[in-house]
């Protein structure tokens, strides 16, 4: 009986971890519009999304020098 209980607890824990990992918010994809077609590295992102630029990132945004690690093309 104890083995079955431990197995059920283990299965529940694994399912809970998988659910948590799958429900994490995904980074938005890089748009396919004309203004994003030339994106090849992080520096090109900062041209528009840097501080004081056309579309600056929020202060709460994670590391701003690693754009293409999280954001991918469609």
LUMLODO-915621 format. One record per residue: chain; residue in three letters; residue number from 0; x, y, z of N, C-alpha, C in turn. Coordinates in Angstrom, 3 decimals. Example, Ala and Ser with C-alpha at 12.3 -4.5 7.8 and 13.67 -1.06 7.14 Angstrom:
# LUMLODO-915621
<pt><chain>A</chain><resn>ala</resn><resi>0</resi><n_c1>13.190</n_c1><n_c2>-5.690</n_c2><n_c3>7.800</n_c3><ca_c1>12.300</ca_c1><ca_c2>-4.500</ca_c2><ca_c3>7.800</ca_c3><c_c1>13.200</c_c1><c_c2>-3.300</c_c2><c_c3>7.800</c_c3></pt>
<pt><chain>A</chain><resn>ser</resn><resi>1</resi><n_c1>12.850</n_c1><n_c2>-2.250</n_c2><n_c3>7.080</n_c3><ca_c1>13.670</ca_c1><ca_c2>-1.060</ca_c2><ca_c3>7.140</ca_c3><c_c1>12.900</c_c1><c_c2>0.030</c_c2><c_c3>7.870</c_c3></pt>
END
This chain:
# LUMLODO-915621
<pt><chain>A</chain><resn>unk</resn><resi>0</resi><n_c1>0.826</n_c1><n_c2>-1.199</n_c2><n_c3>0.000</n_c3><ca_c1>0.000</ca_c1><ca_c2>0.000</ca_c2><ca_c3>0.000</ca_c3><c_c1>0.870</c_c1><c_c2>1.262</c_c2><c_c3>0.000</c_c3></pt>
<pt><chain>A</chain><resn>unk</resn><resi>1</resi><n_c1>1.966</n_c1><n_c2>1.251</n_c2><n_c3>0.799</n_c3><ca_c1>2.828</ca_c1><ca_c2>2.421</ca_c2><ca_c3>0.856</ca_c3><c_c1>3.485</c_c1><c_c2>2.678</c_c2><c_c3>-0.494</c_c3></pt>
<pt><chain>A</chain><resn>unk</resn><resi>2</resi><n_c1>3.868</n_c1><n_c2>1.613</n_c2><n_c3>-1.193</n_c3><ca_c1>4.496</ca_c1><ca_c2>1.770</ca_c2><ca_c3>-2.500</ca_c3><c_c1>3.548</c_c1><c_c2>2.454</c_c2><c_c3>-3.478</c_c3></pt>
<pt><chain>A</chain><resn>unk</resn><resi>3</resi><n_c1>2.294</n_c1><n_c2>2.067</n_c2><n_c3>-3.439</n_c3><ca_c1>1.305</ca_c1><ca_c2>2.679</ca_c2><ca_c3>-4.325</ca_c3><c_c1>1.107</c_c1><c_c2>4.154</c_c2><c_c3>-3.996</c_c3></pt>
<pt><chain>A</chain><resn>unk</resn><resi>4</resi><n_c1>1.090</n_c1><n_c2>4.466</n_c2><n_c3>-2.719</n_c3><ca_c1>0.917</ca_c1><ca_c2>5.859</ca_c2><ca_c3>-2.302</ca_c3><c_c1>2.106</c_c1><c_c2>6.706</c_c2><c_c3>-2.755</c_c3></pt>
<pt><chain>A</chain><resn>unk</resn><resi>5</resi><n_c1>3.314</n_c1><n_c2>6.194</n_c2><n_c3>-2.570</n_c3><ca_c1>4.499</ca_c1><ca_c2>6.932</ca_c2><ca_c3>-3.011</ca_c3><c_c1>4.512</c_c1><c_c2>7.095</c_c2><c_c3>-4.535</c_c3></pt>
<pt><chain>A</chain><resn>unk</resn><resi>6</resi><n_c1>4.080</n_c1><n_c2>6.062</n_c2><n_c3>-5.244</n_c3><ca_c1>4.020</ca_c1><ca_c2>6.139</ca_c2><ca_c3>-6.705</ca_c3><c_c1>3.021</c_c1><c_c2>7.208</c_c2><c_c3>-7.141</c_c3></pt>
<pt><chain>A</chain><resn>unk</resn><resi>7</resi><n_c1>1.871</n_c1><n_c2>7.252</n_c2><n_c3>-6.502</n_c3><ca_c1>0.865</ca_c1><ca_c2>8.267</ca_c2><ca_c3>-6.832</ca_c3><c_c1>1.385</c_c1><c_c2>9.675</c_c2><c_c3>-6.526</c_c3></pt>
<pt><chain>A</chain><resn>unk</resn><resi>8</resi><n_c1>2.050</n_c1><n_c2>9.835</n_c2><n_c3>-5.405</n_c3><ca_c1>2.613</ca_c1><ca_c2>11.138</ca_c2><ca_c3>-5.057</ca_c3><c_c1>3.680</c_c1><c_c2>11.538</c_c2><c_c3>-6.067</c_c3></pt>
<pt><chain>A</chain><resn>unk</resn><resi>9</resi><n_c1>4.518</n_c1><n_c2>10.615</n_c2><n_c3>-6.464</n_c3><ca_c1>5.560</ca_c1><ca_c2>10.889</ca_c2><ca_c3>-7.449</ca_c3><c_c1>4.951</c_c1><c_c2>11.283</c_c2><c_c3>-8.792</c_c3></pt>
<pt><chain>A</chain><resn>unk</resn><resi>10</resi><n_c1>3.953</n_c1><n_c2>10.550</n_c2><n_c3>-9.233</n_c3><ca_c1>3.289</ca_c1><ca_c2>10.871</ca_c2><ca_c3>-10.506</ca_c3><c_c1>2.645</c_c1><c_c2>12.246</c_c2><c_c3>-10.431</c_c3></pt>
<pt><chain>A</chain><resn>unk</resn><resi>11</resi><n_c1>1.984</n_c1><n_c2>12.536</n_c2><n_c3>-9.337</n_c3><ca_c1>1.367</ca_c1><ca_c2>13.851</ca_c2><ca_c3>-9.163</ca_c3><c_c1>2.416</c_c1><c_c2>14.959</c_c2><c_c3>-9.199</c_c3></pt>
<pt><chain>A</chain><resn>unk</resn><resi>12</resi><n_c1>3.544</n_c1><n_c2>14.752</n_c2><n_c3>-8.536</n_c3><ca_c1>4.613</ca_c1><ca_c2>15.757</ca_c2><ca_c3>-8.519</ca_c3><c_c1>5.165</c_c1><c_c2>15.987</c_c2><c_c3>-9.925</c_c3></pt>
<pt><chain>A</chain><resn>unk</resn><resi>13</resi><n_c1>5.384</n_c1><n_c2>14.928</n_c2><n_c3>-10.673</n_c3><ca_c1>5.885</ca_c1><ca_c2>15.057</ca_c2><ca_c3>-12.043</ca_c3><c_c1>4.872</c_c1><c_c2>15.815</c_c2><c_c3>-12.907</c_c3></pt>
<pt><chain>A</chain><resn>unk</resn><resi>14</resi><n_c1>3.612</n_c1><n_c2>15.465</n_c2><n_c3>-12.791</n_c3><ca_c1>2.575</ca_c1><ca_c2>16.164</ca_c2><ca_c3>-13.557</ca_c3><c_c1>2.485</c_c1><c_c2>17.636</c_c2><c_c3>-13.176</c_c3></pt>
<pt><chain>A</chain><resn>unk</resn><resi>15</resi><n_c1>2.626</n_c1><n_c2>17.933</n_c2><n_c3>-11.887</n_c3><ca_c1>2.578</ca_c1><ca_c2>19.326</ca_c2><ca_c3>-11.442</ca_c3><c_c1>3.747</c_c1><c_c2>20.118</c_c2><c_c3>-12.023</c_c3></pt>
<pt><chain>A</chain><resn>unk</resn><resi>16</resi><n_c1>4.939</n_c1><n_c2>19.536</n_c2><n_c3>-12.032</n_c3><ca_c1>6.111</ca_c1><ca_c2>20.216</ca_c2><ca_c3>-12.602</ca_c3><c_c1>5.913</c_c1><c_c2>20.435</c_c2><c_c3>-14.097</c_c3></pt>
<pt><chain>A</chain><resn>unk</resn><resi>17</resi><n_c1>5.441</n_c1><n_c2>19.415</n_c2><n_c3>-14.807</n_c3><ca_c1>5.208</ca_c1><ca_c2>19.562</ca_c2><ca_c3>-16.244</ca_c3><c_c1>4.152</c_c1><c_c2>20.610</c_c2><c_c3>-16.536</c_c3></pt>
<pt><chain>A</chain><resn>unk</resn><resi>18</resi><n_c1>3.099</n_c1><n_c2>20.655</n_c2><n_c3>-15.743</n_c3><ca_c1>2.059</ca_c1><ca_c2>21.672</ca_c2><ca_c3>-15.926</ca_c3><c_c1>2.633</c_c1><c_c2>23.064</c_c2><c_c3>-15.695</c_c3></pt>
<pt><chain>A</chain><resn>unk</resn><resi>19</resi><n_c1>3.416</n_c1><n_c2>23.220</n_c2><n_c3>-14.649</n_c3><ca_c1>4.020</ca_c1><ca_c2>24.522</ca_c2><ca_c3>-14.358</ca_c3><c_c1>4.921</c_c1><c_c2>24.970</c_c2><c_c3>-15.506</c_c3></pt>
<pt><chain>A</chain><resn>unk</resn><resi>20</resi><n_c1>5.745</n_c1><n_c2>24.070</n_c2><n_c3>-16.013</n_c3><ca_c1>6.661</ca_c1><ca_c2>24.428</ca_c2><ca_c3>-17.095</ca_c3><c_c1>5.917</c_c1><c_c2>24.757</c_c2><c_c3>-18.386</c_c3></pt>
<pt><chain>A</chain><resn>unk</resn><resi>21</resi><n_c1>4.826</n_c1><n_c2>24.076</n_c2><n_c3>-18.652</n_c3><ca_c1>4.084</ca_c1><ca_c2>24.317</ca_c2><ca_c3>-19.889</ca_c3><c_c1>3.224</c_c1><c_c2>25.574</c_c2><c_c3>-19.814</c_c3></pt>
<pt><chain>A</chain><resn>unk</resn><resi>22</resi><n_c1>2.892</n_c1><n_c2>26.024</n_c2><n_c3>-18.620</n_c3><ca_c1>2.017</ca_c1><ca_c2>27.189</ca_c2><ca_c3>-18.495</ca_c3><c_c1>2.783</c_c1><c_c2>28.499</c_c2><c_c3>-18.386</c_c3></pt>
<pt><chain>A</chain><resn>unk</resn><resi>23</resi><n_c1>4.112</n_c1><n_c2>28.430</n_c2><n_c3>-18.421</n_c3><ca_c1>4.904</ca_c1><ca_c2>29.650</ca_c2><ca_c3>-18.358</ca_c3><c_c1>4.640</c_c1><c_c2>30.478</c_c2><c_c3>-19.597</c_c3></pt>
<pt><chain>A</chain><resn>unk</resn><resi>24</resi><n_c1>4.607</n_c1><n_c2>31.775</n_c2><n_c3>-19.420</n_c3><ca_c1>4.324</ca_c1><ca_c2>32.681</ca_c2><ca_c3>-20.521</ca_c3><c_c1>5.480</c_c1><c_c2>32.647</c_c2><c_c3>-21.521</c_c3></pt>
<pt><chain>A</chain><resn>unk</resn><resi>25</resi><n_c1>5.133</n_c1><n_c2>32.466</n_c2><n_c3>-22.781</n_c3><ca_c1>6.123</ca_c1><ca_c2>32.442</ca_c2><ca_c3>-23.841</ca_c3><c_c1>6.393</c_c1><c_c2>33.866</c_c2><c_c3>-24.323</c_c3></pt>
<pt><chain>A</chain><resn>unk</resn><resi>26</resi><n_c1>7.612</n_c1><n_c2>34.133</n_c2><n_c3>-24.719</n_c3><ca_c1>7.965</ca_c1><ca_c2>35.442</ca_c2><ca_c3>-25.256</ca_c3><c_c1>7.259</c_c1><c_c2>35.635</c_c2><c_c3>-26.591</c_c3></pt>
<pt><chain>A</chain><resn>unk</resn><resi>27</resi><n_c1>6.802</n_c1><n_c2>36.848</n_c2><n_c3>-26.879</n_c3><ca_c1>6.152</ca_c1><ca_c2>37.099</ca_c2><ca_c3>-28.178</ca_c3><c_c1>7.112</c_c1><c_c2>36.825</c_c2><c_c3>-29.332</c_c3></pt>
<pt><chain>A</chain><resn>unk</resn><resi>28</resi><n_c1>6.549</n_c1><n_c2>36.386</n_c2><n_c3>-30.433</n_c3><ca_c1>7.345</ca_c1><ca_c2>36.159</ca_c2><ca_c3>-31.629</ca_c3><c_c1>7.712</c_c1><c_c2>37.497</c_c2><c_c3>-32.261</c_c3></pt>
<pt><chain>A</chain><resn>unk</resn><resi>29</resi><n_c1>8.799</n_c1><n_c2>37.519</n_c2><n_c3>-33.011</n_c3><ca_c1>9.195</ca_c1><ca_c2>38.730</ca_c2><ca_c3>-33.730</ca_c3><c_c1>8.214</c_c1><c_c2>38.900</c_c2><c_c3>-34.885</c_c3></pt>
<pt><chain>A</chain><resn>unk</resn><resi>30</resi><n_c1>7.591</n_c1><n_c2>40.061</n_c2><n_c3>-35.006</n_c3><ca_c1>6.640</ca_c1><ca_c2>40.272</ca_c2><ca_c3>-36.105</ca_c3><c_c1>7.312</c_c1><c_c2>40.127</c_c2><c_c3>-37.467</c_c3></pt>
<pt><chain>A</chain><resn>unk</resn><resi>31</resi><n_c1>6.518</n_c1><n_c2>39.806</n_c2><n_c3>-38.471</n_c3><ca_c1>7.052</ca_c1><ca_c2>39.647</ca_c2><ca_c3>-39.818</ca_c3><c_c1>6.848</c_c1><c_c2>40.897</c_c2><c_c3>-40.662</c_c3></pt>
<pt><chain>A</chain><resn>unk</resn><resi>32</resi><n_c1>6.556</n_c1><n_c2>42.027</n_c2><n_c3>-40.022</n_c3><ca_c1>6.342</ca_c1><ca_c2>43.260</ca_c2><ca_c3>-40.780</ca_c3><c_c1>7.663</c_c1><c_c2>43.825</c_c2><c_c3>-41.315</c_c3></pt>
<pt><chain>A</chain><resn>unk</resn><resi>33</resi><n_c1>7.554</n_c1><n_c2>44.868</n_c2><n_c3>-42.114</n_c3><ca_c1>8.708</ca_c1><ca_c2>45.455</ca_c2><ca_c3>-42.791</ca_c3><c_c1>9.757</c_c1><c_c2>45.959</c_c2><c_c3>-41.805</c_c3></pt>
<pt><chain>A</chain><resn>unk</resn><resi>34</resi><n_c1>9.328</n_c1><n_c2>46.553</n_c2><n_c3>-40.704</n_c3><ca_c1>10.289</ca_c1><ca_c2>47.130</ca_c2><ca_c3>-39.765</ca_c3><c_c1>11.093</c_c1><c_c2>46.083</c_c2><c_c3>-39.005</c_c3></pt>
<pt><chain>A</chain><resn>unk</resn><resi>35</resi><n_c1>10.667</n_c1><n_c2>44.828</n_c2><n_c3>-39.030</n_c3><ca_c1>11.390</ca_c1><ca_c2>43.766</ca_c2><ca_c3>-38.324</ca_c3><c_c1>12.123</c_c1><c_c2>42.808</c_c2><c_c3>-39.265</c_c3></pt>
<pt><chain>A</chain><resn>unk</resn><resi>36</resi><n_c1>12.054</n_c1><n_c2>43.029</n_c2><n_c3>-40.561</n_c3><ca_c1>12.686</ca_c1><ca_c2>42.118</ca_c2><ca_c3>-41.513</ca_c3><c_c1>14.209</c_c1><c_c2>42.157</c_c2><c_c3>-41.449</c_c3></pt>
<pt><chain>A</chain><resn>unk</resn><resi>37</resi><n_c1>14.774</n_c1><n_c2>43.256</n_c2><n_c3>-40.983</n_c3><ca_c1>16.233</ca_c1><ca_c2>43.406</ca_c2><ca_c3>-40.973</ca_c3><c_c1>16.881</c_c1><c_c2>42.967</c_c2><c_c3>-39.665</c_c3></pt>
<pt><chain>A</chain><resn>unk</resn><resi>38</resi><n_c1>16.111</n_c1><n_c2>42.400</n_c2><n_c3>-38.738</n_c3><ca_c1>16.643</ca_c1><ca_c2>41.990</ca_c2><ca_c3>-37.442</ca_c3><c_c1>17.584</c_c1><c_c2>40.798</c_c2><c_c3>-37.627</c_c3></pt>
<pt><chain>A</chain><resn>unk</resn><resi>39</resi><n_c1>18.853</n_c1><n_c2>40.989</n_c2><n_c3>-37.269</n_c3><ca_c1>19.826</ca_c1><ca_c2>39.904</ca_c2><ca_c3>-37.366</ca_c3><c_c1>20.584</c_c1><c_c2>39.701</c_c2><c_c3>-36.055</c_c3></pt>
<pt><chain>A</chain><resn>unk</resn><resi>40</resi><n_c1>20.546</n_c1><n_c2>40.696</n_c2><n_c3>-35.159</n_c3><ca_c1>21.237</ca_c1><ca_c2>40.583</ca_c2><ca_c3>-33.877</ca_c3><c_c1>20.583</c_c1><c_c2>41.511</c_c2><c_c3>-32.859</c_c3></pt>
<pt><chain>A</chain><resn>unk</resn><resi>41</resi><n_c1>21.050</n_c1><n_c2>41.454</n_c2><n_c3>-31.640</n_c3><ca_c1>20.453</ca_c1><ca_c2>42.244</ca_c2><ca_c3>-30.558</ca_c3><c_c1>20.600</c_c1><c_c2>43.741</c_c2><c_c3>-30.772</c_c3></pt>
<pt><chain>A</chain><resn>unk</resn><resi>42</resi><n_c1>21.688</n_c1><n_c2>44.161</n_c2><n_c3>-31.407</n_c3><ca_c1>21.922</ca_c1><ca_c2>45.587</ca_c2><ca_c3>-31.610</ca_c3><c_c1>20.851</c_c1><c_c2>46.205</c_c2><c_c3>-32.506</c_c3></pt>
<pt><chain>A</chain><resn>unk</resn><resi>43</resi><n_c1>20.354</n_c1><n_c2>45.446</n_c2><n_c3>-33.480</n_c3><ca_c1>19.307</ca_c1><ca_c2>45.993</ca_c2><ca_c3>-34.343</ca_c3><c_c1>17.991</c_c1><c_c2>46.143</c_c2><c_c3>-33.584</c_c3></pt>
<pt><chain>A</chain><resn>unk</resn><resi>44</resi><n_c1>17.774</n_c1><n_c2>45.325</n_c2><n_c3>-32.581</n_c3><ca_c1>16.562</ca_c1><ca_c2>45.467</ca_c2><ca_c3>-31.750</ca_c3><c_c1>16.622</c_c1><c_c2>46.761</c_c2><c_c3>-30.942</c_c3></pt>
<pt><chain>A</chain><resn>unk</resn><resi>45</resi><n_c1>17.790</n_c1><n_c2>47.042</n_c2><n_c3>-30.389</n_c3><ca_c1>17.969</ca_c1><ca_c2>48.202</ca_c2><ca_c3>-29.513</ca_c3><c_c1>17.784</c_c1><c_c2>49.514</c_c2><c_c3>-30.272</c_c3></pt>
<pt><chain>A</chain><resn>unk</resn><resi>46</resi><n_c1>17.958</n_c1><n_c2>49.503</n_c2><n_c3>-31.596</n_c3><ca_c1>17.762</ca_c1><ca_c2>50.714</ca_c2><ca_c3>-32.384</ca_c3><c_c1>16.356</c_c1><c_c2>51.288</c_c2><c_c3>-32.188</c_c3></pt>
<pt><chain>A</chain><resn>unk</resn><resi>47</resi><n_c1>15.370</n_c1><n_c2>50.428</n_c2><n_c3>-32.003</n_c3><ca_c1>13.990</ca_c1><ca_c2>50.889</ca_c2><ca_c3>-31.777</ca_c3><c_c1>13.514</c_c1><c_c2>50.665</c_c2><c_c3>-30.342</c_c3></pt>
<pt><chain>A</chain><resn>unk</resn><resi>48</resi><n_c1>14.032</n_c1><n_c2>49.631</n_c2><n_c3>-29.696</n_c3><ca_c1>13.518</ca_c1><ca_c2>49.251</ca_c2><ca_c3>-28.377</ca_c3><c_c1>14.435</c_c1><c_c2>49.666</c_c2><c_c3>-27.224</c_c3></pt>
<pt><chain>A</chain><resn>unk</resn><resi>49</resi><n_c1>15.442</n_c1><n_c2>50.454</n_c2><n_c3>-27.508</n_c3><ca_c1>16.332</ca_c1><ca_c2>50.947</ca_c2><ca_c3>-26.463</ca_c3><c_c1>15.709</c_c1><c_c2>52.102</c_c2><c_c3>-25.691</c_c3></pt>
<pt><chain>A</chain><resn>unk</resn><resi>50</resi><n_c1>16.309</n_c1><n_c2>52.497</n_c2><n_c3>-24.580</n_c3><ca_c1>15.785</ca_c1><ca_c2>53.617</ca_c2><ca_c3>-23.782</ca_c3><c_c1>15.699</c_c1><c_c2>54.897</c_c2><c_c3>-24.615</c_c3></pt>
<pt><chain>A</chain><resn>unk</resn><resi>51</resi><n_c1>14.558</n_c1><n_c2>55.554</n_c2><n_c3>-24.556</n_c3><ca_c1>14.354</ca_c1><ca_c2>56.810</ca_c2><ca_c3>-25.265</ca_c3><c_c1>14.106</c_c1><c_c2>56.651</c_c2><c_c3>-26.755</c_c3></pt>
<pt><chain>A</chain><resn>unk</resn><resi>52</resi><n_c1>13.952</n_c1><n_c2>55.432</n_c2><n_c3>-27.237</n_c3><ca_c1>13.715</ca_c1><ca_c2>55.183</ca_c2><ca_c3>-28.666</ca_c3><c_c1>12.222</c_c1><c_c2>55.099</c_c2><c_c3>-28.958</c_c3></pt>
<pt><chain>A</chain><resn>unk</resn><resi>53</resi><n_c1>11.887</n_c1><n_c2>54.740</n_c2><n_c3>-30.183</n_c3><ca_c1>10.506</ca_c1><ca_c2>54.717</ca_c2><ca_c3>-30.666</ca_c3><c_c1>9.594</c_c1><c_c2>53.808</c_c2><c_c3>-29.825</c_c3></pt>
<pt><chain>A</chain><resn>unk</resn><resi>54</resi><n_c1>10.080</n_c1><n_c2>52.641</n_c2><n_c3>-29.446</n_c3><ca_c1>9.278</ca_c1><ca_c2>51.674</ca_c2><ca_c3>-28.686</ca_c3><c_c1>10.126</c_c1><c_c2>51.068</c_c2><c_c3>-27.573</c_c3></pt>
<pt><chain>A</chain><resn>unk</resn><resi>55</resi><n_c1>10.448</n_c1><n_c2>51.868</n_c2><n_c3>-26.533</n_c3><ca_c1>11.341</ca_c1><ca_c2>51.362</ca_c2><ca_c3>-25.474</ca_c3><c_c1>10.710</c_c1><c_c2>50.217</c_c2><c_c3>-24.685</c_c3></pt>
<pt><chain>A</chain><resn>unk</resn><resi>56</resi><n_c1>11.572</n_c1><n_c2>49.340</n_c2><n_c3>-24.165</n_c3><ca_c1>11.113</ca_c1><ca_c2>48.231</ca_c2><ca_c3>-23.340</ca_c3><c_c1>10.765</c_c1><c_c2>48.718</c_c2><c_c3>-21.945</c_c3></pt>
<pt><chain>A</chain><resn>unk</resn><resi>57</resi><n_c1>9.861</n_c1><n_c2>48.016</n_c2><n_c3>-21.285</n_c3><ca_c1>9.504</ca_c1><ca_c2>48.352</ca_c2><ca_c3>-19.912</ca_c3><c_c1>10.699</c_c1><c_c2>48.073</c_c2><c_c3>-18.998</c_c3></pt>
<pt><chain>A</chain><resn>unk</resn><resi>58</resi><n_c1>10.735</n_c1><n_c2>48.753</n_c2><n_c3>-17.887</n_c3><ca_c1>11.821</ca_c1><ca_c2>48.548</ca_c2><ca_c3>-16.923</ca_c3><c_c1>11.801</c_c1><c_c2>47.126</c_c2><c_c3>-16.359</c_c3></pt>
<pt><chain>A</chain><resn>unk</resn><resi>59</resi><n_c1>10.635</n_c1><n_c2>46.500</n_c2><n_c3>-16.345</n_c3><ca_c1>10.516</ca_c1><ca_c2>45.146</ca_c2><ca_c3>-15.797</ca_c3><c_c1>10.926</c_c1><c_c2>44.058</c_c2><c_c3>-16.792</c_c3></pt>
<pt><chain>A</chain><resn>unk</resn><resi>60</resi><n_c1>11.280</n_c1><n_c2>44.431</n_c2><n_c3>-18.013</n_c3><ca_c1>11.680</ca_c1><ca_c2>43.455</ca_c2><ca_c3>-19.029</ca_c3><c_c1>12.969</c_c1><c_c2>42.766</c_c2><c_c3>-18.594</c_c3></pt>
<pt><chain>A</chain><resn>unk</resn><resi>61</resi><n_c1>13.065</n_c1><n_c2>41.445</n_c2><n_c3>-18.775</n_c3><ca_c1>14.293</ca_c1><ca_c2>40.722</ca_c2><ca_c3>-18.407</ca_c3><c_c1>15.504</c_c1><c_c2>41.227</c_c2><c_c3>-19.193</c_c3></pt>
<pt><chain>A</chain><resn>unk</resn><resi>62</resi><n_c1>16.667</n_c1><n_c2>40.647</n_c2><n_c3>-19.023</n_c3><ca_c1>17.890</ca_c1><ca_c2>41.158</ca_c2><ca_c3>-19.657</ca_c3><c_c1>17.656</c_c1><c_c2>41.635</c_c2><c_c3>-21.090</c_c3></pt>
<pt><chain>A</chain><resn>unk</resn><resi>63</resi><n_c1>17.991</n_c1><n_c2>42.884</n_c2><n_c3>-21.307</n_c3><ca_c1>17.666</ca_c1><ca_c2>43.518</ca_c2><ca_c3>-22.568</ca_c3><c_c1>18.704</c_c1><c_c2>43.299</c_c2><c_c3>-23.659</c_c3></pt>
<pt><chain>A</chain><resn>unk</resn><resi>64</resi><n_c1>19.808</n_c1><n_c2>42.670</n_c2><n_c3>-23.344</n_c3><ca_c1>20.843</ca_c1><ca_c2>42.456</ca_c2><ca_c3>-24.343</ca_c3><c_c1>20.814</c_c1><c_c2>41.044</c_c2><c_c3>-24.924</c_c3></pt>
<pt><chain>A</chain><resn>unk</resn><resi>65</resi><n_c1>19.721</n_c1><n_c2>40.322</n_c2><n_c3>-24.680</n_c3><ca_c1>19.620</ca_c1><ca_c2>38.934</ca_c2><ca_c3>-25.150</ca_c3><c_c1>18.300</c_c1><c_c2>38.700</c_c2><c_c3>-25.894</c_c3></pt>
<pt><chain>A</chain><resn>unk</resn><resi>66</resi><n_c1>17.931</n_c1><n_c2>39.617</n_c2><n_c3>-26.748</n_c3><ca_c1>16.626</ca_c1><ca_c2>39.586</ca_c2><ca_c3>-27.411</ca_c3><c_c1>16.323</c_c1><c_c2>38.266</c_c2><c_c3>-28.126</c_c3></pt>
<pt><chain>A</chain><resn>unk</resn><resi>67</resi><n_c1>17.276</n_c1><n_c2>37.823</n_c2><n_c3>-28.943</n_c3><ca_c1>17.020</ca_c1><ca_c2>36.690</ca_c2><ca_c3>-29.823</ca_c3><c_c1>17.107</c_c1><c_c2>35.342</c_c2><c_c3>-29.116</c_c3></pt>
<pt><chain>A</chain><resn>unk</resn><resi>68</resi><n_c1>17.415</n_c1><n_c2>35.345</n_c2><n_c3>-27.834</n_c3><ca_c1>17.364</ca_c1><ca_c2>34.091</ca_c2><ca_c3>-27.073</ca_c3><c_c1>15.893</c_c1><c_c2>33.731</c_c2><c_c3>-26.795</c_c3></pt>
<pt><chain>A</chain><resn>unk</resn><resi>69</resi><n_c1>15.091</n_c1><n_c2>34.723</n_c2><n_c3>-26.440</n_c3><ca_c1>13.686</ca_c1><ca_c2>34.482</ca_c2><ca_c3>-26.118</ca_c3><c_c1>12.745</c_c1><c_c2>34.701</c_c2><c_c3>-27.312</c_c3></pt>
<pt><chain>A</chain><resn>unk</resn><resi>70</resi><n_c1>12.988</n_c1><n_c2>35.756</n_c2><n_c3>-28.061</n_c3><ca_c1>12.106</ca_c1><ca_c2>36.109</ca_c2><ca_c3>-29.176</ca_c3><c_c1>12.590</c_c1><c_c2>35.438</c_c2><c_c3>-30.459</c_c3></pt>
<pt><chain>A</chain><resn>unk</resn><resi>71</resi><n_c1>11.691</n_c1><n_c2>34.734</n_c2><n_c3>-31.109</n_c3><ca_c1>12.006</ca_c1><ca_c2>33.981</ca_c2><ca_c3>-32.335</ca_c3><c_c1>11.136</c_c1><c_c2>34.481</c_c2><c_c3>-33.475</c_c3></pt>
<pt><chain>A</chain><resn>unk</resn><resi>72</resi><n_c1>11.534</n_c1><n_c2>34.164</n_c2><n_c3>-34.704</n_c3><ca_c1>10.730</ca_c1><ca_c2>34.482</ca_c2><ca_c3>-35.880</ca_c3><c_c1>9.583</c_c1><c_c2>33.497</c_c2><c_c3>-36.010</c_c3></pt>
<pt><chain>A</chain><resn>unk</resn><resi>73</resi><n_c1>8.490</n_c1><n_c2>33.947</n_c2><n_c3>-36.614</n_c3><ca_c1>7.330</ca_c1><ca_c2>33.079</ca_c2><ca_c3>-36.844</ca_c3><c_c1>7.685</c_c1><c_c2>31.984</c_c2><c_c3>-37.811</c_c3></pt>
END
